[in-house]
Amino acid sequence: MDLAGKHLVLGLTGGIACYKSAELTRMLTQAGATVQVAMTEAATQFITPVTMQALSGHPVYTSQWDARIDNNMPHIDLSRRADAIVIAPASTDFIAKLANGLCDDLLSTLVVARDCPLLVVPAMNRQMWQNPATQRNVAQLRADGITVLGPDAGPQACGEIGDGRMLEPAAVYEAIVAFFQPKKLAGQRVLITAGPTFEPIDPVRGITNRSSGKMGFALARAAAQAGARVHLIAGPVSLATPWGVSREDVQTAQQMYDAVMATIADTDIFIAVAAVADWRATQVSDHKLKKAAGQPAPPLDFVENPDILASVAALPSPPYCVGFAAESGELGVNGEAKRRRKNVPLLIGNLGPKTFGKDDNEVVLFDTIGSTPLPRADKQSLARTLVDEIAQRVPGSLFA
Ligand SMILES: Cc1cc2nc3c(=O)[nH]c(=O)nc-3n(C[C@H](O)[C@H](O)[C@H](O)COP(=O)(O)O)c2cc1C
């Protein structure tokens, strides 16, 4: 429930992208937000208030003369309980009105009369977006402290291709969730590894482990929501890239090591969540190893992989290093021992069999002061807690 307890006013203006706001409304309500929809008259040409009322679960307002509100002032009352107003889609016309403080209908009056933050999600033809007047107006919105999300680029409903598409509902949703998160890692460059590695034996087989990548991806999302610039290096997993995170896919431990070392100089915080294989096959066969009747299984020799976390921690000026330890028992002993061996200030220990592939996790923090167990929680909530814990420890952080 990313948005539990949040009250949002969702304003729709006249554009084809109104259809995306139906899906956005579902996502917001499913995340625990109450959504009060207000529409311009033009918006009602693209999607009906009936649909938006059914999806939001609340009556939709379209007119400032609507007498359903006791004092007949929907332009004041509708926003007073709101934590934010989101205009999606925001038409060229509405943006121009906003930039100039015009209020000749319910939605524009409501926005001018607001006492909460405003997020605007433009949606328009590429020429309308590039028009100097629109660019001037959008710059004015930003200067006025209004958050502008997007636009996206790509094919448009009119058949043209370019900037101006409304962001997809999932991206708007992520941006709204991120908007409400405290920016405890603002300005920090965070590098995260996640998932398993895959060490080939032959062209079709290899050795891997049961890490799903969920914890590392949740941390990447939480760090990005906390204002960090996040780069995620992922082993073979089938997870969507968190919004606002740059991602690089690798297979083997050596590739992960190389990718980490290529970006580590631009990193303030390194979080090694990936379950990296300790060994790889000494010889990778060019051809599939075949079984033959009466023949013994082929022998497998192993060579040690580079230790990514220890190598980063041993750099002359390392970033703040956070390690993860997936143990199968005796976490208290193994976690602190691993923290010392890797020489990192913070190590997060968990029990592999109790977390791999699951949506929740239970961890123990090991640092120079001692150990702190955290209660079992879903991985996204836990990731937010861990981001807070990391932000408190990073030297020079405002939250230290
Ligand atoms: C089929 C159709 C599609 C339109 N799509 C858009 C659009 O995507 N973005 C936009 O800014 N205006 C679009 N317009 C124009 C707006 O609907 C028009 O400027 C309207 O006055 C906006 O009113 P509002 O800002 O009060 O909602 C479209 C118009 C039509 C007829």
Ligand as a Chemical Component Dictionary entry (heavy atoms), coordinates in Angstrom:
data_LIG
# 
_chem_comp.id                   LIG 
_chem_comp.type                 NON-POLYMER 
_chem_comp.pdbx_formal_charge   0 
_chem_comp.three_letter_code    LIG 
# 
loop_
_chem_comp_atom.comp_id 
_chem_comp_atom.atom_id 
_chem_comp_atom.alt_atom_id 
_chem_comp_atom.type_symbol 
_chem_comp_atom.charge 
_chem_comp_atom.model_Cartn_x 
_chem_comp_atom.model_Cartn_y 
_chem_comp_atom.model_Cartn_z 
_chem_comp_atom.pdbx_ordinal 
LIG C1  C1  C 0 -9.576  14.593 -30.967 1  
LIG C2  C2  C 0 -8.872  15.659 -30.189 2  
LIG C3  C3  C 0 -7.734  15.343 -29.496 3  
LIG C4  C4  C 0 -7.055  16.311 -28.752 4  
LIG N1  N1  N 0 -5.938  15.951 -28.068 5  
LIG C5  C5  C 0 -5.276  16.887 -27.368 6  
LIG C6  C6  C 0 -4.115  16.531 -26.619 7  
LIG O1  O1  O 0 -3.688  15.371 -26.580 8  
LIG N2  N2  N 0 -3.466  17.507 -25.951 9  
LIG C7  C7  C 0 -3.905  18.786 -25.960 10 
LIG O2  O2  O 0 -3.254  19.633 -25.323 11 
LIG N3  N3  N 0 -4.999  19.141 -26.611 12 
LIG C8  C8  C 0 -5.701  18.237 -27.314 13 
LIG N4  N4  N 0 -6.838  18.588 -28.008 14 
LIG C9  C9  C 0 -7.322  19.967 -27.914 15 
LIG C10 C10 C 0 -7.990  20.244 -26.575 16 
LIG O3  O3  O 0 -9.003  19.311 -26.291 17 
LIG C11 C11 C 0 -8.527  21.666 -26.562 18 
LIG O4  O4  O 0 -7.458  22.587 -26.602 19 
LIG C12 C12 C 0 -9.419  21.949 -25.365 20 
LIG O5  O5  O 0 -9.888  23.284 -25.462 21 
LIG C13 C13 C 0 -8.689  21.773 -24.062 22 
LIG O6  O6  O 0 -9.533  22.152 -23.010 23 
LIG P1  P1  P 0 -9.138  22.009 -21.485 24 
LIG O7  O7  O 0 -7.734  22.501 -21.341 25 
LIG O8  O8  O 0 -10.107 22.867 -20.781 26 
LIG O9  O9  O 0 -9.319  20.602 -21.101 27 
LIG C14 C14 C 0 -7.534  17.639 -28.744 28 
LIG C15 C15 C 0 -8.688  17.942 -29.445 29 
LIG C16 C16 C 0 -9.344  16.976 -30.169 30 
LIG C17 C17 C 0 -10.605 17.355 -30.908 31 
# 
loop_
_chem_comp_bond.comp_id 
_chem_comp_bond.atom_id_1 
_chem_comp_bond.atom_id_2 
_chem_comp_bond.value_order 
_chem_comp_bond.pdbx_ordinal 
LIG C1  C2  SING 1  
LIG C2  C3  SING 2  
LIG C2  C16 DOUB 3  
LIG C3  C4  DOUB 4  
LIG C4  N1  SING 5  
LIG C4  C14 SING 6  
LIG N1  C5  DOUB 7  
LIG C5  C6  SING 8  
LIG C5  C8  SING 9  
LIG C6  O1  DOUB 10 
LIG C6  N2  SING 11 
LIG N2  C7  SING 12 
LIG C7  O2  DOUB 13 
LIG C7  N3  SING 14 
LIG N3  C8  DOUB 15 
LIG C8  N4  SING 16 
LIG N4  C9  SING 17 
LIG N4  C14 SING 18 
LIG C9  C10 SING 19 
LIG C10 O3  SING 20 
LIG C10 C11 SING 21 
LIG C11 O4  SING 22 
LIG C11 C12 SING 23 
LIG C12 O5  SING 24 
LIG C12 C13 SING 25 
LIG C13 O6  SING 26 
LIG O6  P1  SING 27 
LIG P1  O7  DOUB 28 
LIG P1  O8  SING 29 
LIG P1  O9  SING 30 
LIG C14 C15 DOUB 31 
LIG C15 C16 SING 32 
LIG C16 C17 SING 33 
# 
